[in-house]
Amino acid sequence: MRISIIGTGHVGTSIGSALTRKGHEVIYGSRNPDSARVPNGAKVETQADAVKNSDTVIMAIPYSALSETVSSLGAAAFSGKTVVDVSNIYNKNMEWAFGFSTSGAEEFAKLVPGANVVKAFNTVFAKHMSAGMLKNEKLTLFMAGDSKEAKMRVQKLGEDIGFDVVDAGRLKNARYLEALGMMNIDLGANQKLGEDIGFRLVK
């Protein structure tokens, strides 16, 4: 697939490097392409061009930057595309910013009504996103979305990386995935388990 990754931080480059190794064409989108830190040999364009030139867009930027980014590029730029939201939503005290009546993914979807939004990757620490494995076990990649076709795309990407992909249902179930993502962060940081942890659904 041709995939654009908006954001050139640890999350974006971890996912992008893995997908590149699996033969996918990855384009990084940056506000400042000339100074963006991307893997050697990686293609980097403006955010607008990266979105335009791909069918699948991974939003690897903080939730707080999503609204500004959509406003800058225009909601129409995402129309008809599979758009993956990987963010976790927390406030300045590193506490979960939503309850169970909505989610960050649902609020993001309102900004891009023509896109097929899928919540995924947020329950995994960035260091494990490039392999989908931890201690010789596959990690579970949960995803939630309303488009079957879009989820099939994300499932393919997750499986190519090495994850065990689990369909967690409609996009509204991102409310639970975002809570699980915050639990992962809390276990790693506040409970001092570190980042060499991850979730696996036994089935």
N, C-alpha and C positions, 0 to 999 in steps of 0.2 A: 504494500500500500504506500501511497504518498501521504506522509503525516507531517503536520506542522506542530511544533511545540512552542507555545508562547511562554517565554521565560527561560533563562539560561543559568539558573541556580542548580543546586545539588539535585533536586527532584527532577527537573527537566532533563539535565544531562545524564542522569542515571537511567531514566527510561529511554531517552534517545539513543544512548550508546548501545543498550541491549537490543533495541529494534533495528539499529543499523547492522549489528552483527548478524541478525536474522534475515538480512536482505531487504529490509524496508527502506524506502527513500525518506529520509528525515530532514526537514527544514526547520531551523531554529528561527523564531521571530523575536527580535529585540528592538527596543526603542532606540538603541545606539549600536547598530550592527558593526561599525568599525572598531568598537572597543569591547564587544561582547566576548566573554570567556566561554568558548565552546571547545569540544574535543577536536584534536588535530584533524584537519581535513574536512570538518563538518561544514555544511552549507548554512549560512546565516543571512537573513534578509530582514527588511523592516517587518514589523508585526503585520501591517496591512498586506504586504506581498506574500508573506508566509501563509496567512489565512486564505488569500485568494488562490494560491497555487496548490491547495490540498483539499481532500475530501473529508479528512479526519483531523480534528484540532484538539490538542491536549493543552488545557489551560493550567500550566505549571507555575502559577503566580499566587500570591496570597489572596484570600477572599476579599480583603479590603481593597485590592487593586482591580477586581473584576469589573465593577461598575464603571470606573474611569476608563478602563481599556475598551469596554464595549462602546462607551460614549465616543471615544476617540476614533474607533474603527467603523462604527455604525452597526446597528443590529443586523441590517440586511447582509452584511459581509459573511455572517454565519448561517444564513438561510440555506436549508437543505443539507447541511453538513452534520456529521457526528461530532459532537463537542463533549469532551471528557473533562469533568470537574474533579480535580484531585485534592482540593483544599480542605483544611480543617478550620472550623470557625470558633475562635475564642476571643475573649476580651483582653484588656490590658493586664488583667490579673492572671492570664493564662487559664481562664475558666470558660467552659462551654457557653457560647453566646446565644443558643437557641433552646427552646423546649421541644415538645413533641407535636406542636401544632403546625410547624413548618420546618424547613431545613435550608441550609445555604444553597444546596443544589436547586431546590424549588424556586428560591428567590432569584437565583442566577438565571434559571430557565425563563422567568418572566422578562428578563432583559433581552433575551434572544428567542422570541416566540417562534421563529421559523426554523430553529435548530432542533436537533434530536440530542438532548442532553443526557449523558450517562454519568452517574457517580461511580468512581472507581479509584483504586490505588491509595485512598486516604487512610486506610487501616494498616498500612505497611510503612515502616521506617524507610527513608530514602536510600540508605545504604544497602537495603535488600531488594530494591526495585530493579536492579540491573540483572538479577539472577532468579528471583522468585523462590529462592531456596534459603534455608537456614539449618545448619547442622545436618546436612544430607536429607532434609525433609522439605517437601514442597510446601510453601506457604499458600494460604487461601487468599485469592483475590476476589473480594465481594464486589458485585456491581449492581446498580439499580437504575432503571430507566423505563420509559414508556414505549420506546421503539424497539421492536424485536430485531429489526435489521441492524440498528445501531449497536445493540448489545451483542449481536453476533460478530460484529467488527471488533468490538472491545475484547470479546472472548478470544478471538483469534490472536490478537496482539498479546494478551495476557498469557495464553498458552505458548506462544512463540518464545516469550521471555523465559518461561519455566514455571509459572504459577498453576495451581489448581483453581480454576475459575468457577465461581458459584454465582448463579443468578439469584439475587436477593429480592426480585420483584419490581414493582412499580417505582417510579422516581420518588414517590412520597416515602418510601422506605429508606431513602437517604437519611431521614431523621435518625434512624437507628444506626446506620453506618457511621454517621458523623459522631454519634455518642460513643461508638466502639473505637473510632479513631482517637477520641479524647482519652478513653480508657488506656489505649496503647501508650499515648504520650505520658499519662499520669504514672502508669506502671514503670515506664522507663526512667522518668525524671524524678518524680516525687517519691516513688516507692523504691528508687535506687536499683532497679533491675537492669538499667542500661539499655542500649539499643539492639543488643543481640537477643531479641525476643520477637515473637510474632504469633499470629493466630493461625490455627489449622482446624478446619471443620472435618471431623471424622465421620465418614458416611459409608 
